[in-house]
Amino acid sequence: MKCPICNSELEEERYTEEIWGSFDTVEVHQKCNNCKMYEYEYVYGNRCRWIYKRMICDEKQHKSYTSLIRLLWKLGVITNE
């Protein structure tokens, strides 16, 4: 997966559990170590994205906010160091 802000590879951790005889993914954690502005978390059916300093759970709102942060990051207006 690529970061929606800077397009770098995301660091990912996956956790599985045996549920009814098969192993299923129950947690996924992704974060960008390049711009440090994007984090994704899937935990037991709940999905959330941290973009810059805000947590977004709505997909439509996520796309528009990501576009804004990407633009501001490219212009150098915001950094997250």
N, C-alpha and C positions, 0 to 999 in steps of 0.2 A: 504494500500500500504506500501511496505517496501523500505527503502533507498537502492539504488544500491551500495553505498559505505560501510556502516556499518551494514546494514540489520535491523535497528531499524524502528519502526513505524513512518510514516511521519505525521506531523500535517497538516490537510487539511481544507481549507475553500472553499465552493461552493456557487456560486451565480446563481440564476435563474431569468428569465424574461418571461413574458407571450408573446408568439409570435404566432399569428394567432390562438388564443384560447387555446393553450397548453403551459405548463411551460417547458421551455428548459434550460439546463445548458449553461450559456454564459461565465462563468469564473470559473476556478479551480486554486487554489494556494496551493502548497504543499511545505513543507520544513522540513529538518531534524534538530531537536533540539539536537541530540546526537553528531554527528560529525560536524554539521554546514557546510557541504561541498556540499550539494545537495539541489537545489530548482527547482521546476517545475511550469510553469505558462502557462495556457491555457486561452486566452482572445479572445473571438469572432472569433474563428477559427484559431488563430495563436498560435503555441506551441513553447516554448523555455525552455531550461534547463540550469541552472547555475550549473556548476560543478567546485568546488574549486573557481577559480577566472576567469573562462571563460564561456561565453555564447555559447551554441551549439544548432543549430536548425536542423542540418542534422542527421538523425537516425543512419546511418552507422558510421559516425564520433563520434557520441555520445557513441556508444557501445565500441569502441576502447579506447576513452579517459577516459570513466568511469573505464574500466579495469586497465588502467595505474594509475589513481588516487587511486583506491581501493588498489592496490599493494603498492604504496608509503605510503598510510595511515596506512596499516597493518604493514609495516616495521618501521613506526614511523618517516619517513623522512619529512613528511609534517603534520602540524596541522593547524586548522583554529579557534583558540580561540581568 
